[in-house]
Amino acid sequence: MSLLNFGAVKSPISKLVAIALVLAFTAGLSACAPEVGTDAWCKQMKNKPSGDWTANEAADYAKHCVFK
């Protein structure tokens, strides 16, 4: 029996641990981006090339950073 057999999660505790790890990882990723409209977000968008902006990002930038 291999210790790295990820496909066979058998005990309820193992399932809970796996779910907790996925949720923690997801929460960690979502915490990296500043909230739209904050000063940190405006600075991040100012440093991002405008050709890489989406239409929504451009509208949000104009709304929150230019026309405050």
C-alpha positions in Angstrom: 0.0 0.0 0.0 1.5 3.3 -1.1 1.4 6.4 1.1 1.0 8.6 -1.9 -2.2 7.0 -3.2 -4.3 10.2 -3.4 -7.2 8.5 -5.3 -8.1 6.3 -2.4 -9.1 8.5 0.5 -10.9 6.0 2.7 -11.5 7.3 6.2 -13.8 10.2 7.0 -11.0 12.0 8.8 -8.8 11.9 5.6 -11.7 13.3 3.6 -12.1 16.2 6.1 -8.3 16.9 6.1 -8.3 16.9 2.3 -11.3 19.3 2.2 -9.7 21.5 4.8 -6.5 21.7 2.8 -8.3 22.7 -0.4 -10.3 25.4 1.4 -7.2 26.8 3.1 -5.3 26.9 -0.2 -8.3 28.6 -1.9 -8.6 31.2 0.9 -4.9 31.8 0.6 -5.1 32.6 -3.1 -8.0 34.9 -2.7 -6.3 36.9 0.0 -3.5 37.9 -2.3 -5.5 40.3 -4.5 -6.5 43.7 -3.1 -10.2 44.6 -3.1 -11.4 46.6 -6.2 -11.4 50.3 -5.5 -8.8 50.4 -2.7 -5.7 52.4 -2.9 -3.6 49.2 -3.2 -5.8 48.0 -6.1 -5.4 51.4 -7.9 -1.7 51.3 -7.5 -1.6 47.7 -8.8 -3.6 48.6 -11.8 -1.5 51.7 -12.5 1.6 49.4 -12.6 -0.2 46.8 -14.9 0.2 47.5 -18.6 -3.1 49.0 -19.8 -3.1 46.5 -22.7 -3.6 43.7 -20.2 -6.6 45.3 -18.6 -10.1 43.8 -19.1 -13.0 46.0 -19.9 -14.3 45.5 -16.3 -10.9 46.5 -14.8 -10.8 49.6 -17.0 -14.3 50.6 -16.0 -13.6 50.0 -12.3 -10.3 51.9 -12.5 -12.1 54.9 -14.0 -14.9 54.7 -11.4 -12.7 54.2 -8.3 -9.3 55.7 -9.1 -9.9 58.5 -11.6 -13.4 59.9 -10.8 -13.3 59.6 -7.0 
